[in-house]
Structures are given as structure tokens and as C-alpha cells.
Amino acid sequence: MAVKSSSPKSKAKPLSEATKKYLQSTAKKYGFKPSTLTAVYRKGQGAYLSSGSRNASMEAWARGRVRSFVTGKGKARIADAGLYKKDKGRAPRMSGGKK
């Protein structure tokens, strides 16, 4: 007979007020939904924890991913293409092609 785990699924730690304010202002500036940028921020935190790199803080790592996502520079927009498409209704454009 299998024993079920009675512990509930752990919830994510709440974001600080400063982080919420940053995500709100960035969303407004670049035309994204705050919920989309929150998801990108959380993915940045996860990437930090799984990377093994300790040259930057978790917050800096996550904010860098958000910045890369909204500006289109770097790989975050391609890595988070599903979030981009959900927010903007289309796939992100690849940079470096013909104009």
C-alpha cells in the first residue's frame, strides 16, 4: 500500500515591495503585463539557483533576465518565447536578420 504525502505543495516566497515596484514600472515602460514579468523574474530566480554561479545576487540575476526579456537583447526572450507569445499574441522576432 502506497503512502501519500500529506504535506502541501510549497508556495513561492512573496516578492518584496521594491521588486513589485520594479516589475510594475518596467511593465508600464515596455508595454508588458506585470504578471508576465513576474513569471520571467521567477524563472530568473530558478536559473540562478540551478546555475551554480555565485558572481551575482539572485535578485540581480532575475532582474537581468527581466531586462533581457523586455529589451530583446540576450537570450531571455527566446527562452521565454511562450510567455512573450501569451502576452503579445505573437512569437518574438529574432534579431540579426534582414530588415
N, C-alpha and C positions, 0 to 999 in steps of 0.2 A: 504494500500500500504506500503510495507516494504521499509525502508530507508537503502541504502547501505552505509557502512563506506568508506569514501574517503581517510582515512589515510593508507599509505603503510605499509606493514609488517615491523616491526622494524628489523634492521640488528644488528648482533653481534658486540660488540666493538672490534676494531682491537687488535691483540696481540702485546705486546711490543717487541722491538728488542731482549731484553735479553731472553724473553720467546721463541721467534722463534729460537734463537741460541741454547737454551737448548733442544728444541724439535728436531732440526736438529742433534745435536751431539748425543742425546740419540737414535734417529732413526738409525744413522750410526753405533753406538756401538752395538746395539742389533738386527740389521737387519730388522727393520720395515720401512714402508713408513712414511715420515713426516706427510702426510695427515691423516693417521690412528692415529698417536699420537696426532695430533691437535684435532681430534674428541674425543679422550679419555680425553684430557685436558678440552675440553668444557663440557663434561659430568661430570667431576670432579667439575667444577665451578658450574654447576647446582645442583649437590649433596650438595655442600656447602650451597648454597642459600636455599635449601629445608630442610636441616637437622636441623637447629636451633642451631647447635653447634657453639660457637664462641671462642673456645680454640685455634684455628689456623687461619691464614690468608687464604683468598680464594686461593691465589697462592700456598701456602704450601699444601692445601687440594688437589688442582688439580694436582700438581707435584707428590704428594704421590700416587694418583690414576694412573698416568702415570708410576711411578716406580713399583707399584704393578702389572700393566699390563705387562710390559716388562720382569720383573723377574719371574713372575708366582707365587709369594708369595702373600698371601692375596686373596681377592675375586674379584678383578677388572677384571682379565682375564676371569673369568666365567661370570660375569655380562656383560662384553663386548664381549661375545663369537662371536657375529655376525661380529664385527669389526675384530676380530682375524682371523676368517674364511675367510673374504673378503681379508685380507692382506696375509695370509699364505696359503690359499686354503684348509685348513683342520680345524677341530674343535680342540680346545685346549685340551691338555692332563690333566687329573685330577691328582693331586699329592696325595701321600699317598697310592697308590695302589702297587701291586706286580711289581717287576722289571723284 
